[in-house]
Structure formats: C-alpha cells, structure tokens
Amino acid sequence: MASVSALTEELDSITSELHAVEIQIQELTERQQELIQKKKVLTKKIKQCLEDSDAGASNEYDSSPAAWNKED
C-alpha cells in the first residue's frame, strides 16, 4: 500500500493540474467570446455591404416594367 505522503503528493499534483486546466478553460472561454463578437460584427458588415450593393445596383439600373417600355 502506498504511503500517505506519496498519496498526498499525488493529490497535490492533481490539484495543481486541475487549477491549470481551469485557467486554460477560462482563457479559452474568453477567447471564444471575443471571436463570437468579431464574427457578429463581420457578419453584420457583410450583410450591410450586400444590402448597399443591391441598393446601388437597383438604383443604377431601373428594372421596373415601366422602364422596359421606355423608348429612350
């Protein structure tokens, strides 16, 4: 049977490793939140660019039926 001091040492080692893992999890969670926020911002910018592009295209070329009937 292992001695109490050996078991205590192993327990301390495991406790230290768990603490290190918890810190890594916290850091990764914070990074995840940063990336999610950046993704939202970029998605919004892309959507805005596409909407602006569509609006510009429809203003540049009138595709209404009345425009097709014009003789100019």
Contacts in CASP RR format, 6 or more apart in sequence:
PFRMAT RR
TARGET T0000
AUTHOR 0000-0000-0000
METHOD contacts of the structure
MODEL  1
MASVSALTEELDSITSELHAVEIQIQELTERQQELIQKKKVLTKKIKQCL
EDSDAGASNEYDSSPAAWNKED
END
